Amino acid sequence: MIKSLKARHSQLADVGYELKILSQKTPTGFEPDAFSSKLRESNLFPLQPTKIDTLQINVGKMCNQTCKHCHVDAGPDRKEIMTRETMQQCLDVIQNNSFTTVDMTGGAPEMNPNFRWFVEEIRAISKEIKIIVRCNLTIIVANPSYHDLPDFFKKHNVEVVSSLPYFSAMRTDAQRGEGVFEKSIRALKMLNDVGYGKEGTGLILDLVYNPSGAFLPGNQESLEFEFKKKLKEPFGISFNKLFAITNLPISRFLDYLISSGNYDGYMEKLIASYNPVAAEGVMCRNMISVGWDGHLYDCDFNQMLEMKVETPGQHIAQWNNNDLHRREIQVNQHCFGCTAGAGSSCGGATTS
Amino acid sequence: MKTYYNPEDLKKFGNIGEFQKKLADKFFDYYGETFKEGALTAREKSLIALAVAHTIQCPYCIDAYTVDTMEKGCDEQQMMEAVHVAAAIRSGASLVHGVQMMNKYKELSM
């Protein structure tokens, strides 16, 4: 298994270095403030929140996989995980606000030893709130202590959003590691078996498609149609929706782009595909992202670039609704990933 | 090194309107309309375009429709099968003329 950029002491593990690359003018000529300029043209600068209805919580960078495109630089060698104390601070904020969605991500969120307690506590606060777990699937079959995760998710009505870059082993394993496809199929069957992704159960299983390489995702509906067909026929697997997500040029995907000589071409493509309608609907306008140590960010990508929210209090313990609603969202060139084509967010395309 | 083909030129395709705007506009309208979802899906059309690109051996088209089919979720096997369809039709077109050769052969033989 490959190591994280951090464990490899890669220059790209240094956020300052990443931002330097993203701010450089490329040979094809994009300017350091290209994204802000585009927003200005669309009358969206400075970018501000619409409503904050989603709290996305990254409970840690520890993961059983080391996917080549991971923007978190997650992996088994990453030890940063959220403490119970920070989770309690999140619970206090959830209690005192009216979020519609709590979206848990990582790493593999389930590897946080307090994960189950955290889910139970969130559900205890509200029966209605949508709890999402971004599950990498293989964790369910990683060892026997995780085999009952589908039942646990079902018991607490947790929506499962899982990455599956392709409906074949070759392309899935190329991105996510040897054997990942086979394990993912087994895990999907286990989720289906308890009712996830099945009509009439109300148990939601959505899949995330992101391209295995330096190209953009195509039409989300067509991809969903194709995935449904290809997973149904040989494997008997069903799921609800497919979210097509664009890979953003940060962390390990940036490493891939640079080492494969695709960086300039990819950035050029993202910029050429800028869609003002997608810009209007970017996810950072209705969410706050919480890091493993409790710091607040505009989104999970800004979190990985350590670009904290621009408010006086930058920690979950200092949550201030007024400040957060009035803040200016931090942007850089990586943001072109969310505004390309049909738009991209943790919930897939942002335009129809 | 000077070559007849420059990958950068693909991005300038739209510039053909500089010399004849009306016809270029008509062409690009038609082109855009052709590749929309219709009785055939955009994905199917893209695979056909990839196969045709190999038949006419246009490097720009091969480049463009490799990317396009990948974006539309086609995998390497499907893409190569499309190229084989092009190749099969091309070789078939030669081979079917073998009948003409056989006809002539038989006509001239005792």
Interface residues (C-beta under 8 A of the other chain):
Chain A: Y166 S168 M170 R171 Y209 P211 G213 F215 L216 P217 G218 N219 S222 L223 E226 F227
Chain B: E37 T41 A42 R43 V67 M70 E71 K72 G73 D75 E76 Q77
